[in-house]
Amino acid sequence: MPIIDAWAQITTARMAEQPWLKTLLKWTGKEGDTRPATVESTLAAMDAAGVTIALLSAWHGPAGELISNSEVEEQISQAPDRFRGLASVDLACPMQAVREIHARVDGKRFVGVRIVPWLWDLPPNDRRYYPIYAACIEADVPFCTQIGHTGPLMRSETGRLIPYLEDVMLDFPELKIVGGHVGFPWLEELVSMTVKFANFHVDTSAYALHRLPPAFVTWMKGLGAGRVMFGTNWPMLSPSKCLEGLGSLGLTDMQAEAFLSGNASRVFKL
C-alpha cells in the first residue's frame, strides 16, 4: 500500500540554530541533536518505512527564510519521483508573497503553501494571510498550516481552530485547508469544522499513531475518514516511528488506504 507523508522538511543549519527548535527537540527526545537532515537521510528513512512520496516544506518566519523555496526545489530535483514541495512566503510582504506563489507553485513540483502560525505569532484570520489565501485559490492548491498546541515553547493560541480557522473558511469557502499536528486539545472543534466545511482536512504529523488521542481515532474512523492523512514532521519523528500502532487503530482496508495515501493524493492532486 503506498504511503504519502504530508508533512516533512529537510532542515538547514539556519533552522537548526533557532532557539525554539531546541525546545522542540527536547519535547521529541532529540535534545542536543541539531544535525540538519539531508536528502540521503530523508530517502533512507522513507525507504525504511515504505513511504512513497514526502511533501517537503519550506519555512519562512519573521527572521527570514529558514528553509527557502529554492532549497526545497533543489531537494526535489534530487529525487523528483519521491518529493513534492510546499512553498512558504513572507507574510510581511504580501505582494511579494503572491508573486512568489504565482511563480513557484505549479501544482506539479510545488503542490501547496504552508505557513506556521505560531512562528509568526499571528492567528490565521489575521489580515496578512488573506492575499495568500486568494493566491492559493487561484493556483488551485491547498493552504497547509498547523493546528492544536505548539510543541516548542511558543504560544498555542494561534493553533486554535475556532474562531481563527473558522473565520478563514467562512471568508474563503473555495480554499482547501490541511491542518497539521492533529489539533489536540481542541478535538471537539475539529469535529465541528469537519461537519461544517467540506474543504477542511487534517494530518497526523508530530504523532506516532499509537499515541493519537482516542477521540481523534474515533473521528478518523467516522467523520474524518475522508479528511485525515498521514504525516510525520520528519526529521523530528521518523516515518517508522510515526507508523507504530497502525494495526491497533482498527481501520478497515478502505480507511487505511485513504489515510495512508488516498486522501493526500486527492487533495494535493499527486
RAFENUR-V927214 format. One record per helix or strand. SS is the DSSP state (H for helix, E for strand). FROM is the first residue (numbers start at 1). LEN is the number of residues. If there is no record, write none. Layout:
SS|FROM|LEN / SS|FROM|LEN
This chain:
E|4|5 / H|13|4 / H|19|9 / H|39|11 / E|53|5 / E|59|3 / E|64|4 / H|69|10 / E|83|5 / H|94|11 / E|110|5 / H|117|4 / H|127|13 / E|142|5 / H|157|3 / H|161|11 / E|177|4 / H|187|10 / E|200|4 / H|209|3 / H|214|7 / E|228|2 / E|234|1 / H|239|4 / H|246|4 / H|253|15
